[in-house]
Amino acid sequence: MDVLTKLGLTAAVMAILIVRRVRLVYVMSIASLVLGLLFGFQPLTIMKHMLSGFLTPETATLIVTLAAVMVLERMMVEQEIIHRLVDRAQEALPDPRVTMATLPAFMGLLPSAGGAVVSCPMVDQVSTCLNVDAERKVYINYWFRHVWEYWFPLYQGVVLAVSILGVNLGSFMIWGLPFSLFTVAVGMAVGFWGLKSQMELTQVQQEANRWQAWQAFFQEAWPIIAIIGLVLVLKVNVAVATVLILGALFINRRYKIQDIPRLLGVLTESDIILTVAAIMAFRGMLEASGAVSALPKIFAAFGISSLIAILGLPFFTGLLTGSSAGLVGISFPLIRPLLLQTGTINMRWVALAYAAGKAGLMLSPLHLCFSLSATYFRANAGKVWLLVAISEVVVLTLGVLFYQFII
């Protein structure tokens, strides 16, 4: 049995489990076992390789970062910081169309599973002065929430991709930023189509008051701004930066030692941490099998261009998993050899691969943000999906043209 067949069988097992709605932590664990057995490893050896993939500094950084982000989000919700950010945004932005798109984007700065449902009532409230159908509300809420996903360091997929590829976080963020700009432009073109600007120039929205509202907004957003500053400007490790700001917020909001167990309880409300551990264990098994290094030769033998494989694998993985951690954890170890050129990672192709995976993620029926938003607004999910599909095609096309022919 050749390498491609073994990988294909492993992928088939994963696809079946995902379709049957098996939790991703179990999917990745079973996939590691299946892959190891197909490559002739004994059970104890499989466990050894999985453990070697898990017990790395990169894994520790990743888990600490994700755990800190989850606790930070809980604290910001408890302290009503998120609520006040929304109020200040409404005061600062006179155009309700822009406000309607900005609110879910702000919520997206603190990513969480199904988090788009939090901004649904906000979008609904702002849209009352506009003639917006339910499908457009879902599109705006869903699309703009995920504009940061290509580069923002609090997203699971971004941190995981940096760990798997062994690239600099700052470089990853810079190369991913243009896709956010493409996403905003396309989202405005599609989401605002036919909506007239109704500038509500009330007293609170006069120039001076709007400036005060922006000042208040940035004062409330200091935890997020501080993390970005520490990571980008001072080059602080993202895990250290997040923990530092978490500690500062803990002190600033006068939490007590007795509150710590309750705050840490958020880590047990989902299996995100365990899923990440399983993904890194799968990476260890995949590397030990030798399949990763053989992939470029296999694609060349079948006449599949490296760029097509780099776009295709993340896209279909994102479509199947509906999870940024899943799409990166499964596909990026496979495409890593294809991203290597003259001994270094091609960051143009990294940005394209991540964007392709994100496109699949946005179109996945397993993506909670999509289903929850459509349910909230009682919208026709098919019409919304078509709007998202068209938008993703345009974004990816712009990305390929930009990264392959312009820079």
Steps between C-alpha positions, in 0.01 A plus 500: 500500500655833392520819706215675319263208559585494871442872529180468298366229732585712804326801342197283419472387862522862614236610248259227611545590865454872429183440295366290789558802726767331712683757712824621347712390797391140434538538123863608533582232759350221287672639191837479676436137591380406148796677336749327728351153441492551121870590507580187701569650843425308819246657742767598754709659226195692378445635850866600519485698174171666600655600831806642325271716286319624808795560733658794317556868592270598211215296648550653842493853352188417301305353792595780739397761241163340430424450869589862579285628214201299623535636854557855367179483301308380805635790707417759231144368481459496879627856530266611216798632304359344183162668558660841547711455187179453302341812650804712420509370142140602443575846633817539292367383162228715340427265208287204618631284214854536628386450859313183399822357353732634769323341797549135397857589397566628853349184644733301275802637683418248773438178307288228652302208362160624380586851617320663207171452682612764755498772234170391338279721720742791450477473121123462527468814712719718275323378184158629612561828316598316182296287263703181547369149441582211733751343259703821477506533880636147530761568231621822664512347847674182383737651244635794699549298819770301320697779328787461749539125463785519249753648743369599845715325766208409729352263241569132560583434135757779482688388812481136389624579147798693637585206726470236226690697235761639739470853360516838668160618628560860393585390147191278486282793611646741244453256212142422606392863543423569128237226508318686778496810280362297208238350730383840627480642147304202364277493808410867458428452129271202561357590841429868428367443147176698457508641854490877510718686746282655767731724699334551837658827608366512853663705771703206627633441150633850443870522433613584853283234660606239246863570590416453868323174414810373317716593796268310732499205261879468496514537877263205535690298239837532674544125572479410132708799388765421760535138384540611137757761603705256708504241220560729202704785645692347790520150344373336820396136471122492444446264795700724736325813367153353551578376852649839595191688384279242666681567828475876453125478440464273804665764718334798329150356549579398858435130463575287803700181535174319568380595149778307326333153507180650359687681220700188415173311478459637147777260391281201583193627315637382164764257377707760312814436707471122463436539127817705456696238696360227271589702189861541613517129582376425146774723363758294689363176355486648150860614516619163634326317214713679238187567292542877518839505330371270224205717401677740258627205292154345499332819378768540232445142384127564455559832326333700778655843533621600843278810503185296428587260784577789735161657429297179472601311813427782749177590319349152517626449854334823610181395321497164678594613850343846532785577739809718459696274736383198303583634156847615607578195712406255226612673180801712594725210604419347159576810293801617701752328266333672203543836670875452535703668227880509519479408866260776606122521526333687212285750693300597191378143471442478875262797477322344201473160671354651815253710298390192304445314826305792640281500187416135559434576865258781411307269265491205738159388630681411824595861569294598805507873427319442170225276632442708815479829304262353242282356775491825697383708203279218361671543166522282190836331563540409131482864389750604767735216405492615136594855601788365710616267219507782245686722744762233577562438129567872451726521809708197395526629143625837626744316727646284222538801271660708778742240635594331172520795260521828692747445787 
